[in-house]
Amino acid sequence: MMSDTDSTESERFWPSTSYEPRPWTHDSDAVASKRRRRLAAGPYQAAVPPFIADLSVELPADLVAASEDAGRELTRFDAEVGTLAAPFSSILLRTESASSSEVEHLTSSAKQVALAEIGDSTSVNAKLVVQNVAAMEAAVALADHLDPEAILTMHRALLERSDPDIVGRWRDDQVWIGGTGFSPHGAAFVPPHQDRVPELMADVMTFANRLDVPVMAQIAIAHAQFETIHPFPDGNGRTGRALVQGMLRAADVTRNVTVPMSAGLLGDTDHYFRALTAYRSGDVRPIVETMTEAAYAAVANGRTLEREITSIAERWDETVKVRSDSSVERLKQLLLRQPVITTSLVASALGLHFSTADASVQKLVDAGILVQSSAGRRNRHWQASEVLQALDEFGARARRRRGGS
């Protein structure tokens, strides 16, 4: 990992976030001690981020070179896995969505996520990961039209099911990070007042569409600015990382897959959050370095996952030799992207008669590729345990602190 050494003053060309006093009136019905009420009295300091759409971006040469090397590595990885027969686009989309959620401490096993995808999980976090998949899909689909409305669409895809009252618009209340839930006084960071959000979001999306800024640095800066604005009551981190995927696709850094950048960030989330804090003080180097390192970590982890999934698929082919157009072969391919299934799901996904789907499932059960994962005979679930293990190991590698600790 690159060092946390402070950038020199000559490199701190970026304007820092300023602050302004805003009046605060606490909820008269809120229960709090007299001391807390006294501390919450009077105005608080809300951030005033600079407008960046037209700023000159004068990055040090070494920073540009390192970040653009990382971008080329992402493009190479995207080209490699995008041409493989296994459905890596779906696999990597799920892993990126799970990792982005985990940055926010929303953890879930691969099995629970797979169950949530077929509507059979009781895990709240797993359901949120599946909604994050929808947000990532929206980001990629809207890559050619990245504007404020696209951000609202990503956020709607993320939270429409779990928190529909806050989607479709920018926040209309003050939010803050850290401190207490009683007031923004004493918070670690207070984003801009809600009145400033619409204009700031229009500004950052204009910056995100510029063609005169080195791509990876542009993505890092736009992401940090988005997180500083914090335009929603919830879901800012996940939406901001979805924006990263949209910008990668818009710049043709990726064309085929969702590279698991968030998995790269998981190795040292403290470093990631410190980089966002440094950005607000006018220092862009840490967030560009963090995104650069995340890209390399994402590619390394993604390549390991690709080898494991390819090896699993090859073992299955050796174990069950069937025609390439057979229902059993098609089921094997389905299991790589959906490792928990029901017979009804197989019939629907592959366009098979139920009896044919059942026979295909049974053939893979007999071969030891599928095992029953639910009790009873009705609405039985079957799982490809090898794939689930590979996905869980991907997450475990992502969580290991980079640098060996």
Secondary structure, 3 states (H helix, E strand, C coil): CCCCCCCCHHHCCCCCCEEEEECCCCCCCCCCCHHHHHHCCCCEEEEECCCCCCCCCCCCHHHHHHHHHHHHHHHHHHHHHHCCCCCHHHHHHHHHHHHHHHHCCCCCCHHHHHHHHCCCCCCHHHHHHHHHHHHHHHHHHCHHHCCHHHHHHHHHHHHCCCCHHHCCCCCCCCCCECCCCCCCCCCCECCCCHHHHHHHHHHHHHHHCCCCCCHHHHHHHHHHHHHHHCCCCCCHHHHHHHHHHHHHHHCCCCCCCCCCHHHHHHCCHHHHHHHHHHHHCCCCHHHHHHHHHHHHHHHHHHHHHHHHHHHHHHHHHHHCCCCCCCHHHHHHHHHHHCCEECHHHHHHHHCCCHHHHHHHHHHHHHCCCCEECCCCCCCCCEECHHHHHHHHHHHHHHHCCCCCC
